Amino acid sequence: MLTLTDNARHAVQDIATRAGLPDDGGLRIAQSQQEAGSFELSLVPAPVDGDQVIDAEGTRVFVESQTSEVLADQQLDAAASPEGVGFMLAPQG
């Protein structure tokens, strides 16, 4: 199952709060329809049926069912940049 670093958890929580998402909302990760091998991130008010729900100390991330297998051994991290927050995937270790 995808895991979150503390940086990612804080970033998702901050973004969700700023967007005014309900408590059930969070960040959704799905395979990109436009670019094979890429992922799309979106803020959503609730998971889509079939999404894997990751709850990290109240921070919610939803992973599309097909994508959850691809990301099962990955860790989501975040870092600030001049353009805003950037998210990265890395093998769990």
C-alpha positions as CSV (number, residue, x, y, z in Angstrom):
1,M,0.0,0.0,0.0
2,L,1.2,3.5,-0.8
3,T,2.6,5.3,2.2
4,L,3.0,9.0,3.0
5,T,6.0,10.8,4.4
6,D,5.4,13.4,7.1
7,N,6.1,16.1,4.5
8,A,3.4,14.7,2.1
9,R,0.9,14.3,5.0
10,H,1.4,17.9,6.0
11,A,1.2,19.2,2.4
12,V,-2.0,17.3,1.6
13,Q,-3.6,18.4,4.8
14,D,-2.6,22.0,4.1
15,I,-3.9,21.9,0.5
16,A,-7.1,20.2,1.5
17,T,-7.8,22.8,4.2
18,R,-7.1,25.7,1.9
19,A,-9.4,24.3,-0.7
20,G,-12.2,24.0,1.9
21,L,-12.6,20.2,1.4
22,P,-15.0,18.4,3.8
23,D,-13.5,16.1,6.3
24,D,-14.2,13.1,4.0
25,G,-12.2,14.8,1.2
26,G,-8.6,14.4,0.1
27,L,-6.1,14.0,-2.6
28,R,-6.9,11.5,-5.4
29,I,-4.2,9.8,-7.4
30,A,-5.2,8.2,-10.7
31,Q,-3.5,7.1,-13.9
32,S,-3.4,9.9,-16.5
33,Q,-5.7,9.5,-19.5
34,Q,-3.4,11.8,-21.6
35,E,0.0,10.5,-20.8
36,A,0.8,6.8,-20.3
37,G,2.8,6.0,-17.2
38,S,1.9,9.3,-15.6
39,F,-0.5,10.1,-12.7
40,E,-3.0,12.8,-12.2
41,L,-3.5,14.4,-8.8
42,S,-6.8,16.1,-7.9
43,L,-8.6,17.3,-4.8
44,V,-11.9,15.6,-4.3
45,P,-14.7,15.8,-1.7
46,A,-14.9,12.0,-1.3
47,P,-13.3,8.8,-2.8
48,V,-14.7,7.3,-6.0
49,D,-16.2,3.8,-5.6
50,G,-13.3,1.3,-5.7
51,D,-10.6,3.7,-4.6
52,Q,-8.1,2.6,-2.0
53,V,-8.4,4.9,1.0
54,I,-5.2,5.8,2.9
55,D,-5.8,7.6,6.1
56,A,-2.6,9.0,7.6
57,E,-3.4,10.6,10.9
58,G,-6.5,12.3,9.4
59,T,-5.0,13.1,6.1
60,R,-6.8,11.2,3.3
61,V,-5.4,10.1,0.0
62,F,-7.5,8.1,-2.5
63,V,-5.8,5.9,-5.0
64,E,-7.7,4.7,-8.1
65,S,-8.1,0.9,-8.0
66,Q,-5.9,0.2,-11.1
67,T,-3.3,2.6,-9.8
68,S,-3.1,1.1,-6.3
69,E,-1.3,-2.0,-7.6
70,V,1.3,0.2,-9.4
71,L,1.9,2.3,-6.3
72,A,1.7,-0.5,-3.7
73,D,5.4,-0.3,-2.9
74,Q,5.8,3.4,-3.3
75,Q,6.0,6.3,-0.9
76,L,4.5,9.7,-1.6
77,D,6.8,12.6,-0.5
78,A,6.4,16.4,-0.9
79,A,8.7,19.4,-1.2
80,A,8.1,23.1,-1.4
81,S,9.3,24.9,-4.6
82,P,8.8,28.4,-6.0
83,E,5.8,27.1,-8.0
84,G,4.2,25.6,-4.9
85,V,4.3,22.1,-3.5
86,G,5.7,19.3,-5.6
87,F,4.9,15.6,-5.0
88,M,7.3,12.8,-5.7
89,L,7.1,9.0,-5.6
90,A,10.0,6.8,-4.4
91,P,10.3,3.1,-3.4
92,Q,9.4,2.4,0.2
93,G,12.5,1.8,2.2
